[in-house]
Amino acid sequence: MRLDLGGLHVDAIAPYEGLWRRAIVAFKGGERAYAAAFAEVMQARAPARAVVVPVTTTRRRAAARGFDQAVELARLYAAGRTADVLRKRRGPAQHGLGRKGRLDLRGRFDVREPARVAGLSVLLVDDVCTTGATLRDAAWALRRAGAAVQGALVLATPQRFGHVVVS
């Protein structure tokens, strides 16, 4: 399904429900075995045509699970065509916030080594698009660094937040 987040187009492989949701939750919990299968589905549905930028998690979360799930997905999805340049700033967590609170959070990402993406077409990759706040914020940081953000690809999105589905 394709979502429009105020000009940022997001392709979601599937709804965040059922077995798909359980597999993603296990992956986010540290179960790496799902990564290759997720990347294969992503490649089949939306072959990478731009440099892929993973929407990184915090260092603390990555350390707790043993890896950064977005980085892992991006590397397997677009081997050799990734730029892991986003860094999450310290600040309030989204967890526990409602839709409005999440959407109000801004400026949570920095682009490390902006020259790596300046002038390039990039595609954001993440596991789940809940409200779209994280993806919009990451896109904003990349655009500030001179990248042309073509959109985002995620494994899933919940139906409950009422995204604008365009196809």
C-alpha positions in Angstrom: 0.0 0.0 0.0 1.2 3.5 -0.7 0.8 6.3 1.8 1.1 10.1 1.5 2.6 11.7 4.6 2.3 15.3 3.5 4.4 15.0 0.4 6.5 12.1 1.5 5.4 8.9 -0.3 5.7 5.7 1.8 5.3 2.2 0.4 4.3 -0.3 3.1 4.7 -4.0 2.3 1.7 -5.0 4.4 -0.6 -4.0 7.2 0.9 -4.3 10.7 -1.2 -7.2 11.9 -1.4 -10.9 12.3 1.6 -13.1 11.6 3.4 -10.3 9.8 3.1 -8.1 12.9 4.4 -11.0 15.1 7.4 -11.5 12.9 8.2 -7.8 12.9 7.9 -7.6 16.7 10.2 -10.6 17.0 12.7 -8.9 14.7 12.5 -5.7 16.7 13.1 -7.8 19.8 16.4 -9.1 18.5 15.4 -12.1 16.3 17.7 -11.6 13.3 16.5 -14.6 11.4 13.6 -12.6 9.9 15.9 -10.0 8.3 16.8 -11.9 5.1 13.2 -12.9 4.4 12.0 -9.3 5.0 14.6 -8.0 2.6 13.7 -10.5 -0.1 10.0 -9.4 0.1 11.1 -5.8 -0.1 13.3 -6.5 -3.1 10.4 -8.3 -4.9 7.9 -5.6 -4.2 10.1 -2.5 -4.7 13.5 -2.9 -6.2 16.0 -0.3 -4.9 16.5 2.4 -7.5 18.2 5.0 -5.2 20.7 5.0 -2.4 19.0 3.5 0.6 19.2 5.3 4.0 18.1 3.3 7.1 16.2 5.2 9.7 18.4 4.3 12.6 17.2 3.7 16.1 19.0 4.9 19.2 22.4 3.4 20.2 20.8 2.2 23.4 18.0 0.3 21.5 20.5 -1.1 19.0 22.7 -2.3 21.8 19.8 -3.9 23.7 18.8 -6.0 20.6 22.3 -6.5 19.4 21.7 -4.7 16.1 19.9 -1.9 14.5 16.9 -3.4 12.6 16.7 -0.6 10.0 20.4 -0.8 9.2 20.1 -4.6 8.9 17.1 -4.4 6.6 18.8 -1.7 4.4 22.0 -3.7 4.0 20.2 -6.8 3.0 17.7 -5.0 0.8 20.2 -2.9 -1.1 23.6 -4.4 -0.6 26.3 -2.0 -1.5 23.9 0.9 -2.1 23.3 2.1 1.4 24.3 5.2 3.3 24.0 4.8 7.1 24.2 8.6 7.7 21.3 9.3 10.1 21.9 9.7 13.8 19.2 10.1 16.3 19.6 12.9 18.7 18.9 12.6 22.4 15.4 13.8 23.3 12.0 12.7 24.3 11.0 9.2 23.2 7.9 8.6 21.1 6.9 5.6 23.0 3.8 6.3 25.0 2.9 9.5 23.1 -0.3 9.8 21.1 -0.5 10.7 17.5 -0.3 14.5 18.0 2.6 14.2 20.5 4.6 12.1 18.0 3.9 14.5 15.1 4.9 17.5 17.2 8.4 16.0 17.8 10.9 17.5 15.3 14.6 17.8 14.8 15.4 14.3 16.2 17.9 13.4 13.4 21.3 14.7 12.3 23.0 13.7 9.1 26.5 12.4 9.8 28.8 13.1 6.8 26.3 15.2 4.7 28.6 15.0 1.7 27.8 11.3 1.4 24.2 12.1 0.4 24.3 15.7 -0.9 23.0 15.7 -4.5 21.9 12.0 -4.4 18.4 10.5 -4.7 17.7 8.5 -1.5 15.1 6.1 -0.2 14.4 5.8 3.5 14.0 2.3 4.9 12.4 1.4 8.3 10.5 -1.4 9.8 7.1 0.2 10.7 5.5 3.5 9.9 3.2 4.3 12.8 2.3 8.0 12.5 4.9 8.9 9.9 6.6 11.4 12.3 9.9 9.6 12.3 10.0 9.2 8.6 9.1 12.9 8.0 11.7 14.0 10.5 14.4 11.8 8.9 13.5 13.1 5.4 13.7 16.7 6.6 17.2 16.1 7.9 18.3 14.5 4.7 16.8 17.3 2.6 18.7 19.9 4.7 21.9 17.9 3.9 21.1 18.3 0.2 19.7 14.8 -0.6 16.6 14.4 -2.8 14.4 12.1 -0.8 12.3 9.9 -3.2 10.2 8.4 -0.5 10.3 5.6 2.1 9.8 1.8 2.2 8.6 0.1 5.3 7.6 -3.4 6.2 4.3 -2.4 7.6 1.9 0.3 8.8 -1.1 0.1 11.2 -4.5 1.0 9.8 -5.6 2.8 12.9 -3.8 6.0 12.4 -5.7 6.9 9.2 -2.9 7.5 6.8 -3.9 8.8 3.4 -3.7 5.8 1.2 -3.0 6.8 -2.4 -2.9 3.4 -4.0 
